[in-house]
């Protein structure tokens, strides 16, 4: 992850007195996206670990594998 992202205060855009959008530094935004992706990957891994482990012989895999 990037640690050189500029930590500017986000700018909030208001319409009719209500917050409607946020303007972020692009590097900070990209870092947020990377963190979100990491969190999603960890959640998926956690779900996979709940299922029983299914093993099979390598030879069986090779017979089924079609690149």
mmJSON file of the N, C-alpha and C atoms, coordinates in Angstrom:
{"data_MODEL":{"atom_site":{
"group_PDB":["ATOM","ATOM","ATOM","ATOM","ATOM","ATOM","ATOM","ATOM","ATOM","ATOM","ATOM","ATOM","ATOM","ATOM","ATOM","ATOM","ATOM","ATOM","ATOM","ATOM","ATOM","ATOM","ATOM","ATOM","ATOM","ATOM","ATOM","ATOM","ATOM","ATOM","ATOM","ATOM","ATOM","ATOM","ATOM","ATOM","ATOM","ATOM","ATOM","ATOM","ATOM","ATOM","ATOM","ATOM","ATOM","ATOM","ATOM","ATOM","ATOM","ATOM","ATOM","ATOM","ATOM","ATOM","ATOM","ATOM","ATOM","ATOM","ATOM","ATOM","ATOM","ATOM","ATOM","ATOM","ATOM","ATOM","ATOM","ATOM","ATOM","ATOM","ATOM","ATOM","ATOM","ATOM","ATOM","ATOM","ATOM","ATOM","ATOM","ATOM","ATOM","ATOM","ATOM","ATOM","ATOM","ATOM","ATOM","ATOM","ATOM","ATOM","ATOM","ATOM","ATOM","ATOM","ATOM","ATOM","ATOM","ATOM","ATOM","ATOM","ATOM","ATOM","ATOM","ATOM","ATOM","ATOM","ATOM","ATOM","ATOM","ATOM","ATOM","ATOM","ATOM","ATOM","ATOM","ATOM","ATOM","ATOM","ATOM","ATOM","ATOM","ATOM","ATOM","ATOM","ATOM","ATOM","ATOM","ATOM","ATOM","ATOM","ATOM","ATOM","ATOM","ATOM","ATOM","ATOM","ATOM","ATOM","ATOM","ATOM","ATOM","ATOM","ATOM","ATOM","ATOM","ATOM","ATOM","ATOM","ATOM","ATOM","ATOM","ATOM","ATOM","ATOM","ATOM","ATOM","ATOM","ATOM","ATOM","ATOM","ATOM","ATOM","ATOM","ATOM","ATOM","ATOM","ATOM","ATOM","ATOM","ATOM","ATOM","ATOM","ATOM","ATOM","ATOM","ATOM","ATOM","ATOM","ATOM","ATOM","ATOM","ATOM","ATOM","ATOM","ATOM","ATOM","ATOM","ATOM","ATOM","ATOM","ATOM","ATOM","ATOM","ATOM","ATOM","ATOM","ATOM","ATOM","ATOM","ATOM","ATOM"],
"id":[1,2,3,4,5,6,7,8,9,10,11,12,13,14,15,16,17,18,19,20,21,22,23,24,25,26,27,28,29,30,31,32,33,34,35,36,37,38,39,40,41,42,43,44,45,46,47,48,49,50,51,52,53,54,55,56,57,58,59,60,61,62,63,64,65,66,67,68,69,70,71,72,73,74,75,76,77,78,79,80,81,82,83,84,85,86,87,88,89,90,91,92,93,94,95,96,97,98,99,100,101,102,103,104,105,106,107,108,109,110,111,112,113,114,115,116,117,118,119,120,121,122,123,124,125,126,127,128,129,130,131,132,133,134,135,136,137,138,139,140,141,142,143,144,145,146,147,148,149,150,151,152,153,154,155,156,157,158,159,160,161,162,163,164,165,166,167,168,169,170,171,172,173,174,175,176,177,178,179,180,181,182,183,184,185,186,187,188,189,190,191,192,193,194,195,196,197,198,199,200,201],
"type_symbol":["N","C","C","N","C","C","N","C","C","N","C","C","N","C","C","N","C","C","N","C","C","N","C","C","N","C","C","N","C","C","N","C","C","N","C","C","N","C","C","N","C","C","N","C","C","N","C","C","N","C","C","N","C","C","N","C","C","N","C","C","N","C","C","N","C","C","N","C","C","N","C","C","N","C","C","N","C","C","N","C","C","N","C","C","N","C","C","N","C","C","N","C","C","N","C","C","N","C","C","N","C","C","N","C","C","N","C","C","N","C","C","N","C","C","N","C","C","N","C","C","N","C","C","N","C","C","N","C","C","N","C","C","N","C","C","N","C","C","N","C","C","N","C","C","N","C","C","N","C","C","N","C","C","N","C","C","N","C","C","N","C","C","N","C","C","N","C","C","N","C","C","N","C","C","N","C","C","N","C","C","N","C","C","N","C","C","N","C","C","N","C","C","N","C","C","N","C","C","N","C","C"],
"label_atom_id":["N","CA","C","N","CA","C","N","CA","C","N","CA","C","N","CA","C","N","CA","C","N","CA","C","N","CA","C","N","CA","C","N","CA","C","N","CA","C","N","CA","C","N","CA","C","N","CA","C","N","CA","C","N","CA","C","N","CA","C","N","CA","C","N","CA","C","N","CA","C","N","CA","C","N","CA","C","N","CA","C","N","CA","C","N","CA","C","N","CA","C","N","CA","C","N","CA","C","N","CA","C","N","CA","C","N","CA","C","N","CA","C","N","CA","C","N","CA","C","N","CA","C","N","CA","C","N","CA","C","N","CA","C","N","CA","C","N","CA","C","N","CA","C","N","CA","C","N","CA","C","N","CA","C","N","CA","C","N","CA","C","N","CA","C","N","CA","C","N","CA","C","N","CA","C","N","CA","C","N","CA","C","N","CA","C","N","CA","C","N","CA","C","N","CA","C","N","CA","C","N","CA","C","N","CA","C","N","CA","C","N","CA","C","N","CA","C","N","CA","C","N","CA","C","N","CA","C","N","CA","C","N","CA","C"],
"label_alt_id":[null,null,null,null,null,null,null,null,null,null,null,null,null,null,null,null,null,null,null,null,null,null,null,null,null,null,null,null,null,null,null,null,null,null,null,null,null,null,null,null,null,null,null,null,null,null,null,null,null,null,null,null,null,null,null,null,null,null,null,null,null,null,null,null,null,null,null,null,null,null,null,null,null,null,null,null,null,null,null,null,null,null,null,null,null,null,null,null,null,null,null,null,null,null,null,null,null,null,null,null,null,null,null,null,null,null,null,null,null,null,null,null,null,null,null,null,null,null,null,null,null,null,null,null,null,null,null,null,null,null,null,null,null,null,null,null,null,null,null,null,null,null,null,null,null,null,null,null,null,null,null,null,null,null,null,null,null,null,null,null,null,null,null,null,null,null,null,null,null,null,null,null,null,null,null,null,null,null,null,null,null,null,null,null,null,null,null,null,null,null,null,null,null,null,null,null,null,null,null,null,null],
"label_comp_id":["UNK","UNK","UNK","UNK","UNK","UNK","UNK","UNK","UNK","UNK","UNK","UNK","UNK","UNK","UNK","UNK","UNK","UNK","UNK","UNK","UNK","UNK","UNK","UNK","UNK","UNK","UNK","UNK","UNK","UNK","UNK","UNK","UNK","UNK","UNK","UNK","UNK","UNK","UNK","UNK","UNK","UNK","UNK","UNK","UNK","UNK","UNK","UNK","UNK","UNK","UNK","UNK","UNK","UNK","UNK","UNK","UNK","UNK","UNK","UNK","UNK","UNK","UNK","UNK","UNK","UNK","UNK","UNK","UNK","UNK","UNK","UNK","UNK","UNK","UNK","UNK","UNK","UNK","UNK","UNK","UNK","UNK","UNK","UNK","UNK","UNK","UNK","UNK","UNK","UNK","UNK","UNK","UNK","UNK","UNK","UNK","UNK","UNK","UNK","UNK","UNK","UNK","UNK","UNK","UNK","UNK","UNK","UNK","UNK","UNK","UNK","UNK","UNK","UNK","UNK","UNK","UNK","UNK","UNK","UNK","UNK","UNK","UNK","UNK","UNK","UNK","UNK","UNK","UNK","UNK","UNK","UNK","UNK","UNK","UNK","UNK","UNK","UNK","UNK","UNK","UNK","UNK","UNK","UNK","UNK","UNK","UNK","UNK","UNK","UNK","UNK","UNK","UNK","UNK","UNK","UNK","UNK","UNK","UNK","UNK","UNK","UNK","UNK","UNK","UNK","UNK","UNK","UNK","UNK","UNK","UNK","UNK","UNK","UNK","UNK","UNK","UNK","UNK","UNK","UNK","UNK","UNK","UNK","UNK","UNK","UNK","UNK","UNK","UNK","UNK","UNK","UNK","UNK","UNK","UNK","UNK","UNK","UNK","UNK","UNK","UNK"],
"label_asym_id":["A","A","A","A","A","A","A","A","A","A","A","A","A","A","A","A","A","A","A","A","A","A","A","A","A","A","A","A","A","A","A","A","A","A","A","A","A","A","A","A","A","A","A","A","A","A","A","A","A","A","A","A","A","A","A","A","A","A","A","A","A","A","A","A","A","A","A","A","A","A","A","A","A","A","A","A","A","A","A","A","A","A","A","A","A","A","A","A","A","A","A","A","A","A","A","A","A","A","A","A","A","A","A","A","A","A","A","A","A","A","A","A","A","A","A","A","A","A","A","A","A","A","A","A","A","A","A","A","A","A","A","A","A","A","A","A","A","A","A","A","A","A","A","A","A","A","A","A","A","A","A","A","A","A","A","A","A","A","A","A","A","A","A","A","A","A","A","A","A","A","A","A","A","A","A","A","A","A","A","A","A","A","A","A","A","A","A","A","A","A","A","A","A","A","A","A","A","A","A","A","A"],
"label_entity_id":["1","1","1","1","1","1","1","1","1","1","1","1","1","1","1","1","1","1","1","1","1","1","1","1","1","1","1","1","1","1","1","1","1","1","1","1","1","1","1","1","1","1","1","1","1","1","1","1","1","1","1","1","1","1","1","1","1","1","1","1","1","1","1","1","1","1","1","1","1","1","1","1","1","1","1","1","1","1","1","1","1","1","1","1","1","1","1","1","1","1","1","1","1","1","1","1","1","1","1","1","1","1","1","1","1","1","1","1","1","1","1","1","1","1","1","1","1","1","1","1","1","1","1","1","1","1","1","1","1","1","1","1","1","1","1","1","1","1","1","1","1","1","1","1","1","1","1","1","1","1","1","1","1","1","1","1","1","1","1","1","1","1","1","1","1","1","1","1","1","1","1","1","1","1","1","1","1","1","1","1","1","1","1","1","1","1","1","1","1","1","1","1","1","1","1","1","1","1","1","1","1"],
"label_seq_id":[1,1,1,2,2,2,3,3,3,4,4,4,5,5,5,6,6,6,7,7,7,8,8,8,9,9,9,10,10,10,11,11,11,12,12,12,13,13,13,14,14,14,15,15,15,16,16,16,17,17,17,18,18,18,19,19,19,20,20,20,21,21,21,22,22,22,23,23,23,24,24,24,25,25,25,26,26,26,27,27,27,28,28,28,29,29,29,30,30,30,31,31,31,32,32,32,33,33,33,34,34,34,35,35,35,36,36,36,37,37,37,38,38,38,39,39,39,40,40,40,41,41,41,42,42,42,43,43,43,44,44,44,45,45,45,46,46,46,47,47,47,48,48,48,49,49,49,50,50,50,51,51,51,52,52,52,53,53,53,54,54,54,55,55,55,56,56,56,57,57,57,58,58,58,59,59,59,60,60,60,61,61,61,62,62,62,63,63,63,64,64,64,65,65,65,66,66,66,67,67,67],
"pdbx_PDB_ins_code":[null,null,null,null,null,null,null,null,null,null,null,null,null,null,null,null,null,null,null,null,null,null,null,null,null,null,null,null,null,null,null,null,null,null,null,null,null,null,null,null,null,null,null,null,null,null,null,null,null,null,null,null,null,null,null,null,null,null,null,null,null,null,null,null,null,null,null,null,null,null,null,null,null,null,null,null,null,null,null,null,null,null,null,null,null,null,null,null,null,null,null,null,null,null,null,null,null,null,null,null,null,null,null,null,null,null,null,null,null,null,null,null,null,null,null,null,null,null,null,null,null,null,null,null,null,null,null,null,null,null,null,null,null,null,null,null,null,null,null,null,null,null,null,null,null,null,null,null,null,null,null,null,null,null,null,null,null,null,null,null,null,null,null,null,null,null,null,null,null,null,null,null,null,null,null,null,null,null,null,null,null,null,null,null,null,null,null,null,null,null,null,null,null,null,null,null,null,null,null,null,null],
"Cartn_x":[0.826,0.0,0.864,0.353,1.089,1.011,2.14,2.146,2.471,2.673,3.029,1.812,0.625,-0.591,-0.737,-1.115,-1.323,-2.618,-2.558,-3.723,-4.43,-4.948,-5.72,-7.097,-7.672,-9.023,-9.986,-10.84,-11.824,-12.74,-13.111,-14.046,-15.438,-16.391,-17.762,-18.572,-19.284,-20.126,-21.561,-22.168,-23.537,-24.498,-25.7,-26.797,-28.025,-28.601,-29.777,-29.505,-28.288,-27.921,-27.608,-27.592,-27.323,-26.051,-25.223,-24.012,-24.37,-23.764,-24.076,-22.867,-21.654,-20.455,-19.245,-18.147,-16.896,-15.782,-14.921,-13.755,-12.529,-11.818,-10.65,-9.417,-8.252,-6.999,-6.981,-6.539,-6.592,-5.774,-4.616,-3.788,-4.491,-5.131,-5.875,-7.062,-7.746,-8.872,-8.405,-7.285,-6.768,-6.371,-5.817,-5.472,-6.725,-7.79,-9.057,-9.594,-9.498,-9.955,-9.144,-7.829,-6.984,-7.358,-7.595,-7.985,-9.325,-10.258,-11.565,-11.422,-10.588,-10.368,-9.743,-8.789,-8.179,-9.219,-10.095,-11.139,-12.087,-12.436,-13.318,-12.64,-11.337,-10.594,-10.568,-10.349,-10.32,-11.681,-12.744,-14.092,-14.359,-13.947,-14.132,-13.323,-12.099,-11.272,-11.916,-12.475,-13.15,-14.321,-15.089,-16.214,-15.717,-14.617,-14.064,-13.607,-13.079,-12.581,-13.712,-14.919,-16.066,-16.499,-16.194,-16.583,-15.571,-16.027,-15.085,-14.062,-12.853,-11.772,-11.99,-11.91,-12.139,-10.836,-10.257,-8.997,-9.238,-8.379,-8.429,-7.023,-6.835,-5.525,-5.159,-3.879,-3.38,-3.672,-3.56,-3.829,-5.279,-6.211,-7.622,-7.834,-7.149,-7.244,-6.751,-5.625,-5.044,-5.98,-6.684,-7.619,-8.793,-9.237,-10.376,-9.969,-8.71,-8.242,-8.185,-8.848,-8.842,-8.492,-7.232,-6.836,-7.535],
"Cartn_y":[-1.189,0.0,1.243,2.273,3.527,4.231,4.659,5.414,6.871,7.216,8.593,9.418,8.861,9.582,10.858,11.92,13.193,13.092,13.457,13.346,14.691,15.162,16.395,16.095,17.083,16.935,16.776,15.758,15.605,16.823,17.175,18.284,17.699,18.202,17.714,18.706,18.162,18.975,18.88,20.033,20.093,20.571,20.027,20.51,20.633,21.798,22.079,21.759,22.068,21.894,20.471,19.518,18.125,17.667,16.865,16.368,15.413,15.662,14.843,14.152,14.664,14.078,14.445,13.703,13.97,14.012,14.985,15.102,14.681,13.646,13.096,13.233,13.257,13.16,11.812,11.779,10.555,9.43,9.744,8.7,8.099,8.949,8.468,7.61,8.019,7.254,5.869,5.816,4.534,3.635,4.23,3.458,2.889,3.676,3.179,2.004,2.109,1.01,-0.259,-0.12,-1.282,-1.925,-1.101,-1.631,-2.357,-1.791,-2.428,-3.778,-3.825,-5.083,-6.121,-5.689,-6.608,-7.138,-6.265,-6.692,-7.687,-7.452,-8.379,-9.732,-9.725,-10.977,-11.751,-11.05,-11.715,-12.302,-11.584,-12.098,-13.359,-13.351,-14.516,-15.702,-15.445,-16.506,-17.088,-16.226,-16.688,-17.605,-17.243,-18.084,-19.42,-19.389,-20.627,-21.571,-21.006,-21.827,-22.498,-22.004,-22.605,-23.898,-24.028,-25.216,-26.326,-27.572,-28.682,-28.725,-29.12,-29.215,-30.431,-30.231,-31.319,-31.554,-32.739,-33.082,-34.142,-34.104,-35.166,-35.408,-36.511,-36.859,-35.929,-35.656,-34.779,-35.37,-36.661,-37.324,-37.109,-37.148,-36.909,-35.481,-34.564,-33.165,-32.998,-33.6,-33.472,-34.042,-35.104,-35.689,-34.748,-34.004,-33.096,-31.732,-31.347,-30.024,-29.841,-28.81,-28.482,-27.002,-26.687,-25.26,-24.529],
"Cartn_z":[0.0,0.0,0.0,-0.561,-0.601,0.745,1.227,2.473,2.211,0.943,0.609,0.208,0.365,-0.013,0.811,0.143,0.831,1.623,2.883,3.764,3.864,2.742,2.786,3.337,3.947,4.467,3.293,3.325,2.245,2.173,0.957,0.762,0.539,1.269,1.171,0.336,-0.649,-1.53,-1.017,-0.796,-0.283,-1.375,-1.363,-2.213,-1.335,-1.347,-0.527,0.946,1.38,2.78,3.208,2.254,2.589,1.873,2.543,1.887,0.748,-0.429,-1.613,-2.212,-1.97,-2.566,-1.715,-1.941,-1.245,-2.277,-2.165,-3.043,-2.236,-2.739,-2.059,-2.946,-2.317,-3.046,-3.771,-5.022,-5.828,-5.209,-4.64,-4.016,-2.805,-2.022,-0.855,-1.298,-2.353,-2.892,-3.347,-4.068,-4.543,-3.373,-2.33,-1.141,-0.481,-0.434,0.116,-0.696,-2.021,-2.878,-2.631,-2.471,-2.198,-0.866,0.137,1.444,1.366,0.621,0.456,-0.23,-1.264,-1.964,-1.026,-0.2,0.766,1.745,2.214,3.149,2.495,1.235,0.519,0.345,0.032,-0.115,1.197,2.302,3.606,3.972,3.63,3.904,3.082,1.817,0.959,1.486,1.93,2.494,3.745,4.577,5.796,5.445,4.418,3.989,3.441,2.703,2.147,3.257,4.338,5.44,6.209,6.098,6.777,6.098,4.811,4.057,4.293,4.231,4.418,3.279,3.627,2.662,1.774,0.469,-0.478,-1.245,-1.062,-1.716,-2.776,-3.788,-4.797,-5.325,-5.984,-6.505,-7.659,-7.744,-8.802,-10.182,-10.312,-11.583,-12.022,-11.051,-11.358,-11.844,-11.192,-11.619,-13.052,-13.368,-14.705,-15.783,-15.449,-16.415,-16.691,-15.684,-15.839,-16.385,-16.207,-16.55,-18.059,-18.546,-19.976,-20.111,-20.453,-20.569,-21.679],
"occupancy":[1.0,1.0,1.0,1.0,1.0,1.0,1.0,1.0,1.0,1.0,1.0,1.0,1.0,1.0,1.0,1.0,1.0,1.0,1.0,1.0,1.0,1.0,1.0,1.0,1.0,1.0,1.0,1.0,1.0,1.0,1.0,1.0,1.0,1.0,1.0,1.0,1.0,1.0,1.0,1.0,1.0,1.0,1.0,1.0,1.0,1.0,1.0,1.0,1.0,1.0,1.0,1.0,1.0,1.0,1.0,1.0,1.0,1.0,1.0,1.0,1.0,1.0,1.0,1.0,1.0,1.0,1.0,1.0,1.0,1.0,1.0,1.0,1.0,1.0,1.0,1.0,1.0,1.0,1.0,1.0,1.0,1.0,1.0,1.0,1.0,1.0,1.0,1.0,1.0,1.0,1.0,1.0,1.0,1.0,1.0,1.0,1.0,1.0,1.0,1.0,1.0,1.0,1.0,1.0,1.0,1.0,1.0,1.0,1.0,1.0,1.0,1.0,1.0,1.0,1.0,1.0,1.0,1.0,1.0,1.0,1.0,1.0,1.0,1.0,1.0,1.0,1.0,1.0,1.0,1.0,1.0,1.0,1.0,1.0,1.0,1.0,1.0,1.0,1.0,1.0,1.0,1.0,1.0,1.0,1.0,1.0,1.0,1.0,1.0,1.0,1.0,1.0,1.0,1.0,1.0,1.0,1.0,1.0,1.0,1.0,1.0,1.0,1.0,1.0,1.0,1.0,1.0,1.0,1.0,1.0,1.0,1.0,1.0,1.0,1.0,1.0,1.0,1.0,1.0,1.0,1.0,1.0,1.0,1.0,1.0,1.0,1.0,1.0,1.0,1.0,1.0,1.0,1.0,1.0,1.0,1.0,1.0,1.0,1.0,1.0,1.0],
"B_iso_or_equiv":[0.0,0.0,0.0,0.0,0.0,0.0,0.0,0.0,0.0,0.0,0.0,0.0,0.0,0.0,0.0,0.0,0.0,0.0,0.0,0.0,0.0,0.0,0.0,0.0,0.0,0.0,0.0,0.0,0.0,0.0,0.0,0.0,0.0,0.0,0.0,0.0,0.0,0.0,0.0,0.0,0.0,0.0,0.0,0.0,0.0,0.0,0.0,0.0,0.0,0.0,0.0,0.0,0.0,0.0,0.0,0.0,0.0,0.0,0.0,0.0,0.0,0.0,0.0,0.0,0.0,0.0,0.0,0.0,0.0,0.0,0.0,0.0,0.0,0.0,0.0,0.0,0.0,0.0,0.0,0.0,0.0,0.0,0.0,0.0,0.0,0.0,0.0,0.0,0.0,0.0,0.0,0.0,0.0,0.0,0.0,0.0,0.0,0.0,0.0,0.0,0.0,0.0,0.0,0.0,0.0,0.0,0.0,0.0,0.0,0.0,0.0,0.0,0.0,0.0,0.0,0.0,0.0,0.0,0.0,0.0,0.0,0.0,0.0,0.0,0.0,0.0,0.0,0.0,0.0,0.0,0.0,0.0,0.0,0.0,0.0,0.0,0.0,0.0,0.0,0.0,0.0,0.0,0.0,0.0,0.0,0.0,0.0,0.0,0.0,0.0,0.0,0.0,0.0,0.0,0.0,0.0,0.0,0.0,0.0,0.0,0.0,0.0,0.0,0.0,0.0,0.0,0.0,0.0,0.0,0.0,0.0,0.0,0.0,0.0,0.0,0.0,0.0,0.0,0.0,0.0,0.0,0.0,0.0,0.0,0.0,0.0,0.0,0.0,0.0,0.0,0.0,0.0,0.0,0.0,0.0,0.0,0.0,0.0,0.0,0.0,0.0],
"pdbx_formal_charge":[null,null,null,null,null,null,null,null,null,null,null,null,null,null,null,null,null,null,null,null,null,null,null,null,null,null,null,null,null,null,null,null,null,null,null,null,null,null,null,null,null,null,null,null,null,null,null,null,null,null,null,null,null,null,null,null,null,null,null,null,null,null,null,null,null,null,null,null,null,null,null,null,null,null,null,null,null,null,null,null,null,null,null,null,null,null,null,null,null,null,null,null,null,null,null,null,null,null,null,null,null,null,null,null,null,null,null,null,null,null,null,null,null,null,null,null,null,null,null,null,null,null,null,null,null,null,null,null,null,null,null,null,null,null,null,null,null,null,null,null,null,null,null,null,null,null,null,null,null,null,null,null,null,null,null,null,null,null,null,null,null,null,null,null,null,null,null,null,null,null,null,null,null,null,null,null,null,null,null,null,null,null,null,null,null,null,null,null,null,null,null,null,null,null,null,null,null,null,null,null,null],
"auth_seq_id":[1,1,1,2,2,2,3,3,3,4,4,4,5,5,5,6,6,6,7,7,7,8,8,8,9,9,9,10,10,10,11,11,11,12,12,12,13,13,13,14,14,14,15,15,15,16,16,16,17,17,17,18,18,18,19,19,19,20,20,20,21,21,21,22,22,22,23,23,23,24,24,24,25,25,25,26,26,26,27,27,27,28,28,28,29,29,29,30,30,30,31,31,31,32,32,32,33,33,33,34,34,34,35,35,35,36,36,36,37,37,37,38,38,38,39,39,39,40,40,40,41,41,41,42,42,42,43,43,43,44,44,44,45,45,45,46,46,46,47,47,47,48,48,48,49,49,49,50,50,50,51,51,51,52,52,52,53,53,53,54,54,54,55,55,55,56,56,56,57,57,57,58,58,58,59,59,59,60,60,60,61,61,61,62,62,62,63,63,63,64,64,64,65,65,65,66,66,66,67,67,67],
"auth_comp_id":["UNK","UNK","UNK","UNK","UNK","UNK","UNK","UNK","UNK","UNK","UNK","UNK","UNK","UNK","UNK","UNK","UNK","UNK","UNK","UNK","UNK","UNK","UNK","UNK","UNK","UNK","UNK","UNK","UNK","UNK","UNK","UNK","UNK","UNK","UNK","UNK","UNK","UNK","UNK","UNK","UNK","UNK","UNK","UNK","UNK","UNK","UNK","UNK","UNK","UNK","UNK","UNK","UNK","UNK","UNK","UNK","UNK","UNK","UNK","UNK","UNK","UNK","UNK","UNK","UNK","UNK","UNK","UNK","UNK","UNK","UNK","UNK","UNK","UNK","UNK","UNK","UNK","UNK","UNK","UNK","UNK","UNK","UNK","UNK","UNK","UNK","UNK","UNK","UNK","UNK","UNK","UNK","UNK","UNK","UNK","UNK","UNK","UNK","UNK","UNK","UNK","UNK","UNK","UNK","UNK","UNK","UNK","UNK","UNK","UNK","UNK","UNK","UNK","UNK","UNK","UNK","UNK","UNK","UNK","UNK","UNK","UNK","UNK","UNK","UNK","UNK","UNK","UNK","UNK","UNK","UNK","UNK","UNK","UNK","UNK","UNK","UNK","UNK","UNK","UNK","UNK","UNK","UNK","UNK","UNK","UNK","UNK","UNK","UNK","UNK","UNK","UNK","UNK","UNK","UNK","UNK","UNK","UNK","UNK","UNK","UNK","UNK","UNK","UNK","UNK","UNK","UNK","UNK","UNK","UNK","UNK","UNK","UNK","UNK","UNK","UNK","UNK","UNK","UNK","UNK","UNK","UNK","UNK","UNK","UNK","UNK","UNK","UNK","UNK","UNK","UNK","UNK","UNK","UNK","UNK","UNK","UNK","UNK","UNK","UNK","UNK"],
"auth_asym_id":["A","A","A","A","A","A","A","A","A","A","A","A","A","A","A","A","A","A","A","A","A","A","A","A","A","A","A","A","A","A","A","A","A","A","A","A","A","A","A","A","A","A","A","A","A","A","A","A","A","A","A","A","A","A","A","A","A","A","A","A","A","A","A","A","A","A","A","A","A","A","A","A","A","A","A","A","A","A","A","A","A","A","A","A","A","A","A","A","A","A","A","A","A","A","A","A","A","A","A","A","A","A","A","A","A","A","A","A","A","A","A","A","A","A","A","A","A","A","A","A","A","A","A","A","A","A","A","A","A","A","A","A","A","A","A","A","A","A","A","A","A","A","A","A","A","A","A","A","A","A","A","A","A","A","A","A","A","A","A","A","A","A","A","A","A","A","A","A","A","A","A","A","A","A","A","A","A","A","A","A","A","A","A","A","A","A","A","A","A","A","A","A","A","A","A","A","A","A","A","A","A"],
"auth_atom_id":["N","CA","C","N","CA","C","N","CA","C","N","CA","C","N","CA","C","N","CA","C","N","CA","C","N","CA","C","N","CA","C","N","CA","C","N","CA","C","N","CA","C","N","CA","C","N","CA","C","N","CA","C","N","CA","C","N","CA","C","N","CA","C","N","CA","C","N","CA","C","N","CA","C","N","CA","C","N","CA","C","N","CA","C","N","CA","C","N","CA","C","N","CA","C","N","CA","C","N","CA","C","N","CA","C","N","CA","C","N","CA","C","N","CA","C","N","CA","C","N","CA","C","N","CA","C","N","CA","C","N","CA","C","N","CA","C","N","CA","C","N","CA","C","N","CA","C","N","CA","C","N","CA","C","N","CA","C","N","CA","C","N","CA","C","N","CA","C","N","CA","C","N","CA","C","N","CA","C","N","CA","C","N","CA","C","N","CA","C","N","CA","C","N","CA","C","N","CA","C","N","CA","C","N","CA","C","N","CA","C","N","CA","C","N","CA","C","N","CA","C","N","CA","C","N","CA","C","N","CA","C","N","CA","C"],
"pdbx_PDB_model_num":[1,1,1,1,1,1,1,1,1,1,1,1,1,1,1,1,1,1,1,1,1,1,1,1,1,1,1,1,1,1,1,1,1,1,1,1,1,1,1,1,1,1,1,1,1,1,1,1,1,1,1,1,1,1,1,1,1,1,1,1,1,1,1,1,1,1,1,1,1,1,1,1,1,1,1,1,1,1,1,1,1,1,1,1,1,1,1,1,1,1,1,1,1,1,1,1,1,1,1,1,1,1,1,1,1,1,1,1,1,1,1,1,1,1,1,1,1,1,1,1,1,1,1,1,1,1,1,1,1,1,1,1,1,1,1,1,1,1,1,1,1,1,1,1,1,1,1,1,1,1,1,1,1,1,1,1,1,1,1,1,1,1,1,1,1,1,1,1,1,1,1,1,1,1,1,1,1,1,1,1,1,1,1,1,1,1,1,1,1,1,1,1,1,1,1,1,1,1,1,1,1]
}}}
